């Protein structure tokens, strides 16, 4: 048996502080709840004074979770809660099977807060680096409605759909980035390592070189003499663009351009619309208030232009207007999406129609990514052929000319 100091509120709202004897912290909490007390804090008394042992009020390290861990956590928590297991017990089970220290600590912190009488959403609020506002709002809606298992199931499905879309886009971008890097690497090797060798051969010959050869040799000389400046300028440009896009004005300009650039602009727009529709539908179906939903959707849209439109729409809705009205004036949302939202508002089936919009754009994104991938591959091969073939042709043209002259002289 150990002594535990606690702070709690009684039925009249008065704060009570005292000590209690129990085998462990869990038994102390159970006894206090049997006394109809709302527990604020429980910590073990060590050596005659309240120590950190057994305390859950302080987090000693940074909890963390990857996307995959959070999706799995949500899915498993939904399953266990649906099976009738208490949330605290379910989280303690998930803590035991956590594979990374950061996520294990995350579960430990949640369990400790729950033992102290906190709601799950309030416990998650203390770890904003792990749980987004969308996640917390949906959990809070589950607590209010008493449908925690259903809400968690929807949340898991939403996260899985978002993760699938993100992986689709990432895999589509990986191939061209790697291919372009290889092309640039091969070109640099030819210009800095191979071409200078042939220049020494050509300099010993008294002959007029073709214009293509002169251009390639001149480029090679420039790169060899100023390679530090060239690569330094290239690196500085990349860093400058990255830093600029992280500023408020730079981020907005980048997102604005990304929606208008040929080929990739329509893809970026469809990705933003799919995310908007999926998030909106999930929050509305889970019972999150419309104003809170618009705030969350604006923060998670992934594009500043779309976010600004949603924030402006919130002010219009607050004034009593329908959501479809400001969206139609923005010119960012296609007429089909605006019409679906308008029908959903009138029929009371907004979340159902938004789900259909999200599914439609998910399919559109996958189809366009597949089309772009099939288009990019021959373009990159052609680009590589032009660059490498041009360098090879520039090098061998003078040699072929010499061989032809030798053959004719015989």
C-alpha positions, 0 to 999 in steps of 0.5 A: 500500500502507498500514500497518494496525495490528490486534488479533486472537486466535490459535488458542491464544486469545492476543491478538496486536497488530501491523501489516500492509501491504495495499492497503486495509482489506478486503485486510488483513482477508482476509489476517489471516483466512487466517492463522486469526486472529480479528480484533478491530480493524483501523485504518490507521496514518497519520503513524506512529500509529494514527489514526481514518482507516479505523477502524470502532471509533467511530461518529461520528453517530446511525444511524437507519432508518424502518420502511419502510427497515428492511423494505426492508433486511431483504427485500433482505438476505434475497434477496441472502444467499439468492442466495449473496452474503456478508453483508458484501458485501450490506450494502455494496451496500445502503449504496450505495443508502441514501437517507437519511444515517441509514440509510447510516450504519447500513449503514456501521457494520454493514459496519465491525463485520463487517470487524472480525470481529463477527457481524451480531447483535453489530453490530446490538446496538450500534444498539438505536435501529434494531434491536429485540431481536426483530430481533436475536434472530431474526438471532442464531437465523439465525446459529446455525442457518445459515439466515440467508436463511430467517430474514431472509425470515420477519422481513421477512414479519413486519415487513410484516404488522405494518406493514400492520396499523399502517397499517390502524389509522392510516388508520381513525383519520385520518378521524374525527380530521380530521372532528372537528377540522373540526367543532370549528373550524367551531363555534368560528368560528360562536360567536366570529365569527358569533353576536356579530354577531346579538347586536348585532341582537337587543339593538336589538329589544324582544322575548323571545328563545327559550331556545335563542337565549339559551343560544347567545348566553350560550355565545358571550359566555362563550367570547369573554370567557374564550377564553384560559382555555377553550383553555388548560384544554383544552390543559392537559388534553390535555398532562396526559393524554399525560404521565400515560399515559407514566408506568408506572401511567398507561400500565397504566391507559390500556391497561386502560381501552382493553381495556374501553371499548365499541366500541373495546375489542374492537378494541384487544384484537384488535390486541394478540392479533394482534401477540402471536400473530404475534410468538410464531409468528415467534420460535418458528419461527425457533428462538428459545428459549421464555424469550427468546421470552416476554420479547420478546413481552411487550416488543412486545405493545403493551399493558401488561395483555397484557405483564404476563400474558405475563411472569407466564406466563413464570414459570409455564412456567419452573416446568414448566407449560404456557403455556396454563394461566396464559393461561387464568387471566388472562381476557385471552386468549379461550378460542379462543386458549388452546385453540389454544395448548394444542393446539399445545403438545401436538401440537408445532405451536404456531407453525403454530396461532399463525399461524392465530390471527394471520391470524384476528385480522388479518381481524377487525381489518380487518373491524371497522375497516371497520365502525367507519369506516362507522359513524363517518361518519354519526355525525360528520355527524349531530354536525356537523348538530346543532351547526351546525344548532343554532347556525343555528336559534338565530340565525334563530328570532328573525328568523323570529318577527319576519318572522311578526309583520310579515306578520300585522300587514299 
